Amino acid sequence: MIYFYTVTDKYGELSNFAKLGFEADGKYWSTVEHYFQAKKFEGQLYEERIRLAFTPKDARNMGRSREYPIRRDWEDVKINVMKTALRSKFTHNKIAKDLLLSTKNKELIESSPFDYYWGCGGDGSGKNVLGKLLMELREELQK
């Protein structure tokens, strides 16, 4: 098993906060976090403000704001939004792609102590959706 969470970890490039920019939807995105959070507000001016946020933490905090309405279909599309961001990141960045492929067939676990959906959560009982999406992408890239 390979655990990742912060950008300073051994596998930090797997983190959504890793500053490995990419193009998606005709625009440049600094991190996966910027893309994911901005897409909650697709078609609104706030989407662009998040895209241009100074840090991934800023983008995350802006995405959590309820000052602006989140798109109504967010729960239905958020997995595909994340897949788009991850695919773009790992196909545009050789370093990230090589690192992902170097994990061979090991289980990837986002060891977020707080996130029980995208990560494994503090007690390891989380869904680890991010880890699963990365393993799915790795399998695609291995072909």
MODELLER restraints for C-alpha pairs under 7 A, 6 or more apart:
rsr = mdl.restraints
at = mdl.atoms
rsr.add(forms.Gaussian(group=physical.xy_distance, feature=features.Distance(at['CA:1:A'], at['CA:106:A']), mean=5.35, stdev=0.5))
rsr.add(forms.Gaussian(group=physical.xy_distance, feature=features.Distance(at['CA:1:A'], at['CA:107:A']), mean=4.68, stdev=0.5))
rsr.add(forms.Gaussian(group=physical.xy_distance, feature=features.Distance(at['CA:1:A'], at['CA:108:A']), mean=6.03, stdev=0.5))
rsr.add(forms.Gaussian(group=physical.xy_distance, feature=features.Distance(at['CA:2:A'], at['CA:106:A']), mean=6.62, stdev=0.5))
rsr.add(forms.Gaussian(group=physical.xy_distance, feature=features.Distance(at['CA:2:A'], at['CA:107:A']), mean=6.08, stdev=0.5))
rsr.add(forms.Gaussian(group=physical.xy_distance, feature=features.Distance(at['CA:2:A'], at['CA:108:A']), mean=4.97, stdev=0.5))
rsr.add(forms.Gaussian(group=physical.xy_distance, feature=features.Distance(at['CA:2:A'], at['CA:109:A']), mean=6.08, stdev=0.5))
rsr.add(forms.Gaussian(group=physical.xy_distance, feature=features.Distance(at['CA:3:A'], at['CA:108:A']), mean=6.07, stdev=0.5))
rsr.add(forms.Gaussian(group=physical.xy_distance, feature=features.Distance(at['CA:3:A'], at['CA:109:A']), mean=4.81, stdev=0.5))
rsr.add(forms.Gaussian(group=physical.xy_distance, feature=features.Distance(at['CA:3:A'], at['CA:110:A']), mean=5.85, stdev=0.5))
rsr.add(forms.Gaussian(group=physical.xy_distance, feature=features.Distance(at['CA:3:A'], at['CA:111:A']), mean=5.84, stdev=0.5))
rsr.add(forms.Gaussian(group=physical.xy_distance, feature=features.Distance(at['CA:4:A'], at['CA:11:A']), mean=5.66, stdev=0.5))
rsr.add(forms.Gaussian(group=physical.xy_distance, feature=features.Distance(at['CA:4:A'], at['CA:12:A']), mean=6.23, stdev=0.5))
rsr.add(forms.Gaussian(group=physical.xy_distance, feature=features.Distance(at['CA:4:A'], at['CA:14:A']), mean=6.91, stdev=0.5))
rsr.add(forms.Gaussian(group=physical.xy_distance, feature=features.Distance(at['CA:4:A'], at['CA:15:A']), mean=6.89, stdev=0.5))
rsr.add(forms.Gaussian(group=physical.xy_distance, feature=features.Distance(at['CA:4:A'], at['CA:109:A']), mean=6.31, stdev=0.5))
rsr.add(forms.Gaussian(group=physical.xy_distance, feature=features.Distance(at['CA:4:A'], at['CA:110:A']), mean=5.08, stdev=0.5))
rsr.add(forms.Gaussian(group=physical.xy_distance, feature=features.Distance(at['CA:4:A'], at['CA:111:A']), mean=5.81, stdev=0.5))
rsr.add(forms.Gaussian(group=physical.xy_distance, feature=features.Distance(at['CA:5:A'], at['CA:12:A']), mean=6.65, stdev=0.5))
rsr.add(forms.Gaussian(group=physical.xy_distance, feature=features.Distance(at['CA:5:A'], at['CA:15:A']), mean=5.83, stdev=0.5))
rsr.add(forms.Gaussian(group=physical.xy_distance, feature=features.Distance(at['CA:5:A'], at['CA:110:A']), mean=5.43, stdev=0.5))
rsr.add(forms.Gaussian(group=physical.xy_distance, feature=features.Distance(at['CA:5:A'], at['CA:111:A']), mean=5.44, stdev=0.5))
rsr.add(forms.Gaussian(group=physical.xy_distance, feature=features.Distance(at['CA:5:A'], at['CA:112:A']), mean=5.98, stdev=0.5))
rsr.add(forms.Gaussian(group=physical.xy_distance, feature=features.Distance(at['CA:6:A'], at['CA:12:A']), mean=5.61, stdev=0.5))
rsr.add(forms.Gaussian(group=physical.xy_distance, feature=features.Distance(at['CA:6:A'], at['CA:15:A']), mean=6.22, stdev=0.5))
rsr.add(forms.Gaussian(group=physical.xy_distance, feature=features.Distance(at['CA:7:A'], at['CA:13:A']), mean=6.13, stdev=0.5))
rsr.add(forms.Gaussian(group=physical.xy_distance, feature=features.Distance(at['CA:7:A'], at['CA:15:A']), mean=5.97, stdev=0.5))
rsr.add(forms.Gaussian(group=physical.xy_distance, feature=features.Distance(at['CA:7:A'], at['CA:17:A']), mean=6.56, stdev=0.5))
rsr.add(forms.Gaussian(group=physical.xy_distance, feature=features.Distance(at['CA:7:A'], at['CA:18:A']), mean=5.56, stdev=0.5))
rsr.add(forms.Gaussian(group=physical.xy_distance, feature=features.Distance(at['CA:12:A'], at['CA:18:A']), mean=6.69, stdev=0.5))
rsr.add(forms.Gaussian(group=physical.xy_distance, feature=features.Distance(at['CA:13:A'], at['CA:96:A']), mean=5.86, stdev=0.5))
rsr.add(forms.Gaussian(group=physical.xy_distance, feature=features.Distance(at['CA:16:A'], at['CA:31:A']), mean=6.37, stdev=0.5))
rsr.add(forms.Gaussian(group=physical.xy_distance, feature=features.Distance(at['CA:16:A'], at['CA:32:A']), mean=4.91, stdev=0.5))
rsr.add(forms.Gaussian(group=physical.xy_distance, feature=features.Distance(at['CA:16:A'], at['CA:33:A']), mean=5.20, stdev=0.5))
rsr.add(forms.Gaussian(group=physical.xy_distance, feature=features.Distance(at['CA:17:A'], at['CA:31:A']), mean=5.96, stdev=0.5))
rsr.add(forms.Gaussian(group=physical.xy_distance, feature=features.Distance(at['CA:17:A'], at['CA:32:A']), mean=6.72, stdev=0.5))
rsr.add(forms.Gaussian(group=physical.xy_distance, feature=features.Distance(at['CA:17:A'], at['CA:33:A']), mean=5.89, stdev=0.5))
rsr.add(forms.Gaussian(group=physical.xy_distance, feature=features.Distance(at['CA:17:A'], at['CA:56:A']), mean=5.51, stdev=0.5))
rsr.add(forms.Gaussian(group=physical.xy_distance, feature=features.Distance(at['CA:18:A'], at['CA:31:A']), mean=6.21, stdev=0.5))
rsr.add(forms.Gaussian(group=physical.xy_distance, feature=features.Distance(at['CA:19:A'], at['CA:30:A']), mean=5.90, stdev=0.5))
rsr.add(forms.Gaussian(group=physical.xy_distance, feature=features.Distance(at['CA:19:A'], at['CA:31:A']), mean=5.30, stdev=0.5))
rsr.add(forms.Gaussian(group=physical.xy_distance, feature=features.Distance(at['CA:20:A'], at['CA:30:A']), mean=6.40, stdev=0.5))
rsr.add(forms.Gaussian(group=physical.xy_distance, feature=features.Distance(at['CA:20:A'], at['CA:31:A']), mean=5.91, stdev=0.5))
rsr.add(forms.Gaussian(group=physical.xy_distance, feature=features.Distance(at['CA:20:A'], at['CA:89:A']), mean=6.81, stdev=0.5))
rsr.add(forms.Gaussian(group=physical.xy_distance, feature=features.Distance(at['CA:20:A'], at['CA:93:A']), mean=6.78, stdev=0.5))
rsr.add(forms.Gaussian(group=physical.xy_distance, feature=features.Distance(at['CA:21:A'], at['CA:28:A']), mean=6.92, stdev=0.5))
rsr.add(forms.Gaussian(group=physical.xy_distance, feature=features.Distance(at['CA:21:A'], at['CA:29:A']), mean=5.46, stdev=0.5))
rsr.add(forms.Gaussian(group=physical.xy_distance, feature=features.Distance(at['CA:21:A'], at['CA:30:A']), mean=4.24, stdev=0.5))
rsr.add(forms.Gaussian(group=physical.xy_distance, feature=features.Distance(at['CA:21:A'], at['CA:31:A']), mean=5.41, stdev=0.5))
rsr.add(forms.Gaussian(group=physical.xy_distance, feature=features.Distance(at['CA:21:A'], at['CA:89:A']), mean=6.69, stdev=0.5))
rsr.add(forms.Gaussian(group=physical.xy_distance, feature=features.Distance(at['CA:22:A'], at['CA:28:A']), mean=5.70, stdev=0.5))
rsr.add(forms.Gaussian(group=physical.xy_distance, feature=features.Distance(at['CA:22:A'], at['CA:29:A']), mean=5.48, stdev=0.5))
rsr.add(forms.Gaussian(group=physical.xy_distance, feature=features.Distance(at['CA:22:A'], at['CA:30:A']), mean=6.73, stdev=0.5))
rsr.add(forms.Gaussian(group=physical.xy_distance, feature=features.Distance(at['CA:22:A'], at['CA:88:A']), mean=6.10, stdev=0.5))
rsr.add(forms.Gaussian(group=physical.xy_distance, feature=features.Distance(at['CA:22:A'], at['CA:89:A']), mean=5.38, stdev=0.5))
rsr.add(forms.Gaussian(group=physical.xy_distance, feature=features.Distance(at['CA:22:A'], at['CA:92:A']), mean=5.87, stdev=0.5))
rsr.add(forms.Gaussian(group=physical.xy_distance, feature=features.Distance(at['CA:23:A'], at['CA:29:A']), mean=6.04, stdev=0.5))
rsr.add(forms.Gaussian(group=physical.xy_distance, feature=features.Distance(at['CA:23:A'], at['CA:88:A']), mean=6.68, stdev=0.5))
rsr.add(forms.Gaussian(group=physical.xy_distance, feature=features.Distance(at['CA:24:A'], at['CA:88:A']), mean=6.47, stdev=0.5))
rsr.add(forms.Gaussian(group=physical.xy_distance, feature=features.Distance(at['CA:29:A'], at['CA:35:A']), mean=6.19, stdev=0.5))
rsr.add(forms.Gaussian(group=physical.xy_distance, feature=features.Distance(at['CA:29:A'], at['CA:51:A']), mean=6.39, stdev=0.5))
rsr.add(forms.Gaussian(group=physical.xy_distance, feature=features.Distance(at['CA:31:A'], at['CA:56:A']), mean=6.64, stdev=0.5))
rsr.add(forms.Gaussian(group=physical.xy_distance, feature=features.Distance(at['CA:32:A'], at['CA:85:A']), mean=5.55, stdev=0.5))
rsr.add(forms.Gaussian(group=physical.xy_distance, feature=features.Distance(at['CA:32:A'], at['CA:86:A']), mean=6.71, stdev=0.5))
rsr.add(forms.Gaussian(group=physical.xy_distance, feature=features.Distance(at['CA:33:A'], at['CA:56:A']), mean=5.75, stdev=0.5))
rsr.add(forms.Gaussian(group=physical.xy_distance, feature=features.Distance(at['CA:33:A'], at['CA:59:A']), mean=6.71, stdev=0.5))
rsr.add(forms.Gaussian(group=physical.xy_distance, feature=features.Distance(at['CA:33:A'], at['CA:60:A']), mean=6.54, stdev=0.5))
rsr.add(forms.Gaussian(group=physical.xy_distance, feature=features.Distance(at['CA:34:A'], at['CA:50:A']), mean=6.30, stdev=0.5))
rsr.add(forms.Gaussian(group=physical.xy_distance, feature=features.Distance(at['CA:34:A'], at['CA:51:A']), mean=5.43, stdev=0.5))
rsr.add(forms.Gaussian(group=physical.xy_distance, feature=features.Distance(at['CA:34:A'], at['CA:56:A']), mean=5.94, stdev=0.5))
rsr.add(forms.Gaussian(group=physical.xy_distance, feature=features.Distance(at['CA:34:A'], at['CA:59:A']), mean=5.32, stdev=0.5))
rsr.add(forms.Gaussian(group=physical.xy_distance, feature=features.Distance(at['CA:35:A'], at['CA:51:A']), mean=6.53, stdev=0.5))
rsr.add(forms.Gaussian(group=physical.xy_distance, feature=features.Distance(at['CA:35:A'], at['CA:85:A']), mean=6.55, stdev=0.5))
rsr.add(forms.Gaussian(group=physical.xy_distance, feature=features.Distance(at['CA:36:A'], at['CA:81:A']), mean=6.41, stdev=0.5))
rsr.add(forms.Gaussian(group=physical.xy_distance, feature=features.Distance(at['CA:36:A'], at['CA:82:A']), mean=6.15, stdev=0.5))
rsr.add(forms.Gaussian(group=physical.xy_distance, feature=features.Distance(at['CA:37:A'], at['CA:59:A']), mean=6.42, stdev=0.5))
rsr.add(forms.Gaussian(group=physical.xy_distance, feature=features.Distance(at['CA:37:A'], at['CA:60:A']), mean=6.10, stdev=0.5))
rsr.add(forms.Gaussian(group=physical.xy_distance, feature=features.Distance(at['CA:37:A'], at['CA:63:A']), mean=4.73, stdev=0.5))
rsr.add(forms.Gaussian(group=physical.xy_distance, feature=features.Distance(at['CA:38:A'], at['CA:47:A']), mean=4.53, stdev=0.5))
rsr.add(forms.Gaussian(group=physical.xy_distance, feature=features.Distance(at['CA:38:A'], at['CA:50:A']), mean=5.31, stdev=0.5))
rsr.add(forms.Gaussian(group=physical.xy_distance, feature=features.Distance(at['CA:38:A'], at['CA:51:A']), mean=6.06, stdev=0.5))
rsr.add(forms.Gaussian(group=physical.xy_distance, feature=features.Distance(at['CA:38:A'], at['CA:63:A']), mean=6.54, stdev=0.5))
rsr.add(forms.Gaussian(group=physical.xy_distance, feature=features.Distance(at['CA:39:A'], at['CA:47:A']), mean=6.48, stdev=0.5))
rsr.add(forms.Gaussian(group=physical.xy_distance, feature=features.Distance(at['CA:40:A'], at['CA:70:A']), mean=5.32, stdev=0.5))
rsr.add(forms.Gaussian(group=physical.xy_distance, feature=features.Distance(at['CA:40:A'], at['CA:71:A']), mean=5.81, stdev=0.5))
rsr.add(forms.Gaussian(group=physical.xy_distance, feature=features.Distance(at['CA:40:A'], at['CA:74:A']), mean=6.33, stdev=0.5))
rsr.add(forms.Gaussian(group=physical.xy_distance, feature=features.Distance(at['CA:41:A'], at['CA:47:A']), mean=5.17, stdev=0.5))
rsr.add(forms.Gaussian(group=physical.xy_distance, feature=features.Distance(at['CA:41:A'], at['CA:70:A']), mean=5.39, stdev=0.5))
rsr.add(forms.Gaussian(group=physical.xy_distance, feature=features.Distance(at['CA:41:A'], at['CA:71:A']), mean=5.76, stdev=0.5))
rsr.add(forms.Gaussian(group=physical.xy_distance, feature=features.Distance(at['CA:42:A'], at['CA:71:A']), mean=7.00, stdev=0.5))
rsr.add(forms.Gaussian(group=physical.xy_distance, feature=features.Distance(at['CA:50:A'], at['CA:59:A']), mean=5.28, stdev=0.5))
rsr.add(forms.Gaussian(group=physical.xy_distance, feature=features.Distance(at['CA:50:A'], at['CA:62:A']), mean=6.50, stdev=0.5))
rsr.add(forms.Gaussian(group=physical.xy_distance, feature=features.Distance(at['CA:53:A'], at['CA:59:A']), mean=5.48, stdev=0.5))
rsr.add(forms.Gaussian(group=physical.xy_distance, feature=features.Distance(at['CA:83:A'], at['CA:133:A']), mean=6.93, stdev=0.5))
rsr.add(forms.Gaussian(group=physical.xy_distance, feature=features.Distance(at['CA:87:A'], at['CA:137:A']), mean=6.91, stdev=0.5))
rsr.add(forms.Gaussian(group=physical.xy_distance, feature=features.Distance(at['CA:90:A'], at['CA:96:A']), mean=5.66, stdev=0.5))
rsr.add(forms.Gaussian(group=physical.xy_distance, feature=features.Distance(at['CA:90:A'], at['CA:97:A']), mean=4.82, stdev=0.5))
rsr.add(forms.Gaussian(group=physical.xy_distance, feature=features.Distance(at['CA:91:A'], at['CA:97:A']), mean=6.48, stdev=0.5))
rsr.add(forms.Gaussian(group=physical.xy_distance, feature=features.Distance(at['CA:100:A'], at['CA:138:A']), mean=6.39, stdev=0.5))
rsr.add(forms.Gaussian(group=physical.xy_distance, feature=features.Distance(at['CA:101:A'], at['CA:138:A']), mean=6.14, stdev=0.5))
rsr.add(forms.Gaussian(group=physical.xy_distance, feature=features.Distance(at['CA:101:A'], at['CA:142:A']), mean=7.00, stdev=0.5))
rsr.add(forms.Gaussian(group=physical.xy_distance, feature=features.Distance(at['CA:108:A'], at['CA:131:A']), mean=4.90, stdev=0.5))
rsr.add(forms.Gaussian(group=physical.xy_distance, feature=features.Distance(at['CA:108:A'], at['CA:135:A']), mean=6.66, stdev=0.5))
rsr.add(forms.Gaussian(group=physical.xy_distance, feature=features.Distance(at['CA:109:A'], at['CA:119:A']), mean=6.82, stdev=0.5))
rsr.add(forms.Gaussian(group=physical.xy_distance, feature=features.Distance(at['CA:109:A'], at['CA:120:A']), mean=6.74, stdev=0.5))
rsr.add(forms.Gaussian(group=physical.xy_distance, feature=features.Distance(at['CA:109:A'], at['CA:128:A']), mean=6.24, stdev=0.5))
rsr.add(forms.Gaussian(group=physical.xy_distance, feature=features.Distance(at['CA:109:A'], at['CA:131:A']), mean=4.89, stdev=0.5))
rsr.add(forms.Gaussian(group=physical.xy_distance, feature=features.Distance(at['CA:110:A'], at['CA:119:A']), mean=4.65, stdev=0.5))
rsr.add(forms.Gaussian(group=physical.xy_distance, feature=features.Distance(at['CA:110:A'], at['CA:120:A']), mean=6.14, stdev=0.5))
rsr.add(forms.Gaussian(group=physical.xy_distance, feature=features.Distance(at['CA:110:A'], at['CA:128:A']), mean=6.26, stdev=0.5))
rsr.add(forms.Gaussian(group=physical.xy_distance, feature=features.Distance(at['CA:110:A'], at['CA:130:A']), mean=6.65, stdev=0.5))
rsr.add(forms.Gaussian(group=physical.xy_distance, feature=features.Distance(at['CA:110:A'], at['CA:131:A']), mean=5.67, stdev=0.5))
rsr.add(forms.Gaussian(group=physical.xy_distance, feature=features.Distance(at['CA:111:A'], at['CA:119:A']), mean=5.76, stdev=0.5))
rsr.add(forms.Gaussian(group=physical.xy_distance, feature=features.Distance(at['CA:111:A'], at['CA:120:A']), mean=5.52, stdev=0.5))
rsr.add(forms.Gaussian(group=physical.xy_distance, feature=features.Distance(at['CA:111:A'], at['CA:121:A']), mean=6.64, stdev=0.5))
rsr.add(forms.Gaussian(group=physical.xy_distance, feature=features.Distance(at['CA:112:A'], at['CA:119:A']), mean=5.24, stdev=0.5))
rsr.add(forms.Gaussian(group=physical.xy_distance, feature=features.Distance(at['CA:112:A'], at['CA:120:A']), mean=6.18, stdev=0.5))
rsr.add(forms.Gaussian(group=physical.xy_distance, feature=features.Distance(at['CA:112:A'], at['CA:121:A']), mean=5.44, stdev=0.5))
rsr.add(forms.Gaussian(group=physical.xy_distance, feature=features.Distance(at['CA:112:A'], at['CA:122:A']), mean=6.85, stdev=0.5))
rsr.add(forms.Gaussian(group=physical.xy_distance, feature=features.Distance(at['CA:113:A'], at['CA:121:A']), mean=4.54, stdev=0.5))
rsr.add(forms.Gaussian(group=physical.xy_distance, feature=features.Distance(at['CA:113:A'], at['CA:122:A']), mean=3.88, stdev=0.5))
rsr.add(forms.Gaussian(group=physical.xy_distance, feature=features.Distance(at['CA:114:A'], at['CA:121:A']), mean=5.14, stdev=0.5))
rsr.add(forms.Gaussian(group=physical.xy_distance, feature=features.Distance(at['CA:114:A'], at['CA:122:A']), mean=5.90, stdev=0.5))
rsr.add(forms.Gaussian(group=physical.xy_distance, feature=features.Distance(at['CA:115:A'], at['CA:121:A']), mean=4.94, stdev=0.5))
rsr.add(forms.Gaussian(group=physical.xy_distance, feature=features.Distance(at['CA:116:A'], at['CA:126:A']), mean=3.98, stdev=0.5))
rsr.add(forms.Gaussian(group=physical.xy_distance, feature=features.Distance(at['CA:116:A'], at['CA:127:A']), mean=5.97, stdev=0.5))
rsr.add(forms.Gaussian(group=physical.xy_distance, feature=features.Distance(at['CA:117:A'], at['CA:126:A']), mean=5.78, stdev=0.5))
rsr.add(forms.Gaussian(group=physical.xy_distance, feature=features.Distance(at['CA:117:A'], at['CA:127:A']), mean=5.05, stdev=0.5))
rsr.add(forms.Gaussian(group=physical.xy_distance, feature=features.Distance(at['CA:117:A'], at['CA:128:A']), mean=6.01, stdev=0.5))
rsr.add(forms.Gaussian(group=physical.xy_distance, feature=features.Distance(at['CA:117:A'], at['CA:129:A']), mean=6.17, stdev=0.5))
rsr.add(forms.Gaussian(group=physical.xy_distance, feature=features.Distance(at['CA:118:A'], at['CA:127:A']), mean=6.46, stdev=0.5))
rsr.add(forms.Gaussian(group=physical.xy_distance, feature=features.Distance(at['CA:118:A'], at['CA:128:A']), mean=4.87, stdev=0.5))
rsr.add(forms.Gaussian(group=physical.xy_distance, feature=features.Distance(at['CA:118:A'], at['CA:129:A']), mean=4.52, stdev=0.5))
rsr.add(forms.Gaussian(group=physical.xy_distance, feature=features.Distance(at['CA:118:A'], at['CA:130:A']), mean=4.90, stdev=0.5))
rsr.add(forms.Gaussian(group=physical.xy_distance, feature=features.Distance(at['CA:119:A'], at['CA:126:A']), mean=5.91, stdev=0.5))
rsr.add(forms.Gaussian(group=physical.xy_distance, feature=features.Distance(at['CA:119:A'], at['CA:127:A']), mean=6.32, stdev=0.5))
rsr.add(forms.Gaussian(group=physical.xy_distance, feature=features.Distance(at['CA:119:A'], at['CA:128:A']), mean=4.03, stdev=0.5))
rsr.add(forms.Gaussian(group=physical.xy_distance, feature=features.Distance(at['CA:119:A'], at['CA:129:A']), mean=6.38, stdev=0.5))
rsr.add(forms.Gaussian(group=physical.xy_distance, feature=features.Distance(at['CA:119:A'], at['CA:130:A']), mean=6.39, stdev=0.5))
rsr.add(forms.Gaussian(group=physical.xy_distance, feature=features.Distance(at['CA:120:A'], at['CA:126:A']), mean=3.86, stdev=0.5))
rsr.add(forms.Gaussian(group=physical.xy_distance, feature=features.Distance(at['CA:120:A'], at['CA:127:A']), mean=5.92, stdev=0.5))
rsr.add(forms.Gaussian(group=physical.xy_distance, feature=features.Distance(at['CA:120:A'], at['CA:128:A']), mean=4.87, stdev=0.5))
